[in-house]
Amino acid sequence: MREVRLAKTAGFCFGVKKAVETVYREAENAEGPVFTYGPIIHNEEVVRDLEARGVKVIRGKEELSGIREGTVIIRSHGVGKEVYDILHANGVRVVDATCPFVGKIHDIVRRENEAGRRVVIIGDPTHPEVQGIRGWGREDTEAVDSFDNFVKKIPDRGMKISIVAQTTFHHGKFKEIVDKIKNLGYDVRCFNTICNATQERQAEAGEIASNVDAMIVIGGKNSSNTRKLAEICGAVCRNTFFIQTRDDLKPETLTSFNSIGITAGASTPQKLIEEVQTIVGSEF
């Protein structure tokens, strides 16, 4: 009999669940228009459902500056200080759904800058979470996703630096980068700010993938944490399939496998996971 293993950590993490529930509640109860600054999570189906309920997505600071009424919800990725300043100056009601783990990084960045240290964020410089973290630092706060990029951007080895991580960064890669930086002789303070849920999800995904014939990873293509899950699984299971919804799954490709694992990113709704699980199970 063929085996299907579903990761216990698959699906919404605490921060995402809190943020999504906040938007649905505000959509139902708030007076006036409701906005989110950027998509509330990296999942197109959830965003479309919220738009159908009247929630509008603000795409940037220029558009944000024109908002003078209603409620603006800060998404789980968090934002820089400048965004709060704009909202408060315009007198707009703010509901803050920033993940507590991300908010903790903002506090670290502010504190380390006040102590006279330069902050380096290990993460994707284009990711909204990382951009928000940079927004709490000085102008010299840098974000890098590799050791080589660190060396290019921080050539002065006499500098005091404090390192934080994007909450969803690959734990093993983060440790590798930090170890190499320390070997260069910098005065380093390191804060491992990868959230526990991410570490547990990555470890479980790798364990399952290394013990099955095929692995399915469910989540948005623009979701950083889901892409990393697919990377981790792909490194140990050659038959790894990264899909967004059940429509991307081709059941005929699974018929030759005796065991299949399933995991999902932190922005993947339970409904999507169950749909994929049903399809995979029905093939057996």
N, C-alpha and C positions, 0 to 999 in steps of 0.2 A: 504493500500500500504506500502510495506517495505521501510525502509529508509537506505541510505548509506551516511555516513559522512566522508569526506576526510579532514584531518587536513591541515590548511592553511600553517603550518610551515614544512610540510613533504618535505624531499629531501635536496639537496645540501644547505649547509650554505655558507656564504660569503667566508670564508677561503678555503673551499674545492673547490668551484666553481672557484675561482681564481687559485688555484693550478692545477686543471685539465685542465683549458684553457691554462695555461702556458705550460704544457707538450705537448699538441696537437700542439700548435704554434711552439714550439722548434722542435718537430718531423718533422714538415713540412719545417721549414726554416733554422735550424741550419746546420752549416758545420761540418762534422765529426760525430762520434757516439754520441748518447744521452743516458744518464743514469739517473735513479732516485735512490736516496739513500733510499732503502726500497721501498715497493709498495707506489705509490703516494697517494692512499687512500685505506681504507679497503673495497674494492669492487672488487671481482674477475673478473667480466665481464669487468669492465673498464680497469683493469690491463692487461687482455688478449688482449683487443682491441689495447692497446698501444704497447704491445709486437709485435703484428702483423704489426705495423707501424715502427718497428725497435727499439723501446725504451727498453733498458735492465735494469733490476733491480739489484742493488748492495746490497748484503745481509749482509755485515758487514765491519768493519774497515780494516780487513786483505785484503779483496778483493778490498776495496777502495784504499788502499795503492799502488795497482798495476796499477791504472788508470793514464795514462800519457798524454792522449789526449781526445779531445771531450768536451762535456758539461755534468756537473753533476747538477741535479736539486734537491734542498733540498725540501722535501715534507712539507705539511701543518703542520705536527706534530712537526716540528723543530728538531734540533740536538744540541748536546753539542759543546762547543768551540773546542774540540780536532778534530772534523770532519773538521771544517773550516781550522784548522792548517794544517791538512794532505793535503787538496785540494790546499791550497795556496802554500805549500812547493813543490807540484808536478806541479805547474803551470797550473792547470786545470781550464777551464772556469766554473764559478759557477753562477747558476741562483737560487736565493733564493725565494722559494714560501712558506716560513713559514707563518702561519696564524698570522696576526698582534696581536691578543689576546695572542697567545703563546709567541711571541716576547716580549710582555710587561712583561710576567712572568719572562723571562730570565733577563730582566733589573732589576726587583724587587729583584731577587735572588742575583745578583751581588752587588746591592746597599746595601742590608741588611747584606751581608757578610762583606762588607767594613766597615759597622757600628759596626762590632764586634758581630753580632747576628747569632745564629744558625738557619738555615732554615729547616722547615719541610714541605714536600709536602703531601697534603691529596689527594691520588689517588692510582691507581693500579701501584705498583712498577715495573711490567713487561711491562707496556704499553710504546711504543716508545716516546710518548709525555713526559711522566714522566721521562724517562731515559734521554731525551734531556734536560729537565729542571735541572736535577741533574748535568748535564755536565757543568752548569754555576755556580755551587756552590763549596764550599770547600769539602774536603773528608768526613766531618762529616754531610753533608746534607743528610737527611733521607726522605724516602717516605713510608707512611703508609696508609692503607685503612680502618682502624678501630681504635677505642679508645684503645682497648686492645693491639694492636700492638704498638701504640704510647707509652703506659706505659712501655712496654718491652724494647723499643729502646731508650727512653729518660727518664731514671729514676731520673736524677738530677733535682729536682724542683727549684733549685736556678738559673737555666740557663735562659738567655734571648733568646727567640725563636721568629721567624717570620714565620707565617703560610701562605702558598699559596695553591691553589687548582688546580687540573687537570681541564682543561676547560670544560670537559664533565661529571664531577662528579655529583652525585645526590645531588641536592641543599639541600634538607631536611636532608640528612645524614651528609653532610658537616657541617651544622649549629649545629647538635646534637653533633658531635665529638668536634667541637671547644668549645661549651658551657661546655662540660665535662672537657676539658683541662683547661679552665679558672678557673673552680671551684677547681682545684688542687693547685692554687696559683702561677703558672708560670708567669713570666714577658712576656706577649704575645702581639705581634703585629699581627693582622690578616688582610689578603688581600683576599677578596672574588673574585677570578679570574675565577670563572665559567662564561663563556661568556653569554651575554644576550640571544643570539639565543638558547643556550642550555636550559636556564631557561624557556624561552617562549615555546619551543618545549615540554619540560617535563610537564609544566602546562597544555598546550592544550591537550596533549595525555591523561593525567589523567582525565581531564574534560570530554572528549569525551568517554573514556572507562567507566566512571562511569554512563553514560547515554545511553548505547547501550547494546544489548544482546550479541554481540561478537565483538572482536577487533582484527584487523590484523596489525602486525608490520613488516615492510619490511626492510631488511638490512643484511649486512654480519654478520655471526656468530662471527667473530673476531673483530667486531666493538664495541668499548666500549660504545659509546653513544646510539647505537641501543639496546644493551643488557639492558641498564638502562631503555630505553623506555619500553621494554618488561616487565621488573620488575615492573615498575610503573603501567602499564596497568593491569598486572596480579594480582596486589594487590587489584584492585577495580572491575575487570571483570574476572570471573573465566574462561570464554571462550575466552582466548587470544591466538592467533596463531602467532608465530614468524617464518617468512619465509624469504628466500633469493631471490627467483625469483617466477614467476608465476607457474613454474613446481612443486613447493612445496605446492601449494594450491590445496586442494581437495574440489571442489565445492559442492560435496554431503554433506560435513560436515556442510555447511552453510544453508541448506534448511529450517531448523527448527527455524531460527532466524528472528525476525521481524525488527531488526535494527542492522547494522554493521558499525563499525568505522574503518578507515584506517589511519595509520601514517607511517612515514619512517625515518630512520636515516639520519644523515648529509652527509653520503657517498653514498646514494642511488640515482642513476640517475632517472630523471623524466620519462624516457621511461619505466622503471620497474614499477614505481608507476602507470602509465597510463595502463599498461598491466593488472595489478592486479585489478585496478578499473573497467576495461572493463569486466573482468571475473565475478567479484562480481555483477556488474550491470546486466549482461546478465542472471544471475540466477533468476532475479526478473522480 
